[in-house]
């Protein structure tokens, strides 16, 4: 509110004069008109300038951390001054930087219209857990006495990931028959680890002799395998094994 004086006397708003404003919201030249009251008459108009406000002093709502998706992450910032929320496109625009890979992404807010200047805010992109990756199943292997080292095929969102850039892996129990394990460890945009397993089967058993000395009895002889924990024997009265198949499991090494 301006101060109005008549010589040394300060006039009183409402008693001696009234004020009306024109174009006093947005950037530009605003007008105010004084109109006399009581002992004063007539009117007088003067102007003042409304300058744009710098966005450096505005509040930009914090952006929560995001998780890597393989694509650009583009949250929309909320810009406020006091209780007023500004409009995107009318009052400001913004642009992104470093908003794909893990790390610190940036949003630069630029003023328009009643706002001027720029302000940069940041948000965090965290690496994604390898638990969300797709790993192709690994087929069973037959024991050879040597370490099996199958290379896992790893994908995220349909995209094949790169060994060394996105993940590494190591093996456990990958020589002898049993359950072998591959430990997949994230790198770069991926974090954590997970275990993939595959089976190493013992060597196929070879029957040395099959005989029957009396009806409804069967004697089968095969060579011991010290790495085998048991054997499964299947037999049938049907030559094609299409029906009447009987399976027997033997848990001890040796001939039966």
Secondary structure, 3 states (H helix, E strand, C coil): CCCCEECCEECCECCCEEEEEECCCCCEEEEEEEEECCCCCCEEEEEEEECCEEHHHCEECCCCCEECCCCCCCCCCCEEECCEECCECCCEEEEEECCCCCEEEEEEEEECCCEECEEEEEEEEECEEHHHCEECCCCCEECCCCCCCCCCCEEECCEECCECCCEEEEEECCCCCEEEEEEEEECCCEECEEEEEEEEECCCCCEEEEECCCCCCCEEEECCCCCCCCEEEEECCCCCCCCCCEEEEECCCCCC
